[in-house]
């Protein structure tokens, strides 16, 4: 069972929360095994997080057959150095991987 607010309430509420956000992070898990689409083997996925309002940064992780792809998008008008976003993400991701390796 799902419940939905009337559009008259939903839109202002969405606009309010969107105006408070600075980034969106999305995870799109794909198939755990390599899959064929139209006869072609899918070895990698790509995705982009939805951009609503004036969000400055979007990060989407996508996995296919235990391979992870990270897509980062940034609004150049709001994020001056977009390459810095990638470097910061890489540092934190590497730290996450190293901190949570099975011991």
C-alpha positions, 0 to 999 in steps of 0.5 A: 500500500502506498500513500501520496500527498496531494500535489498542492502540498507535495510540491511546496514540501519538495521545493522546501527540502530541495532548497536545503540540499547541496548534493545528492548521492545515489546508488544503483545496484545492477545485476550481480552477474554479467548480463546480455542486453540485445546480444551484447554483454553488459560489463559496466553501468553508468548512471547520473543522479537526478538534479533538482533545484540548485544542487551543486554536486551529484554522485552515483555509484553503479555496480555490475558483476561486482565492478563499481562505476562512480559518476560524479557531476557538478554544476560549474556555476556552483562548484568552481573546481570540479576536479577537486570534487573527484579528488576529495571523493577518491580520498574518502573512498580509498579510506573507506575501502582501507578501513573496512577491509576484512581482517 
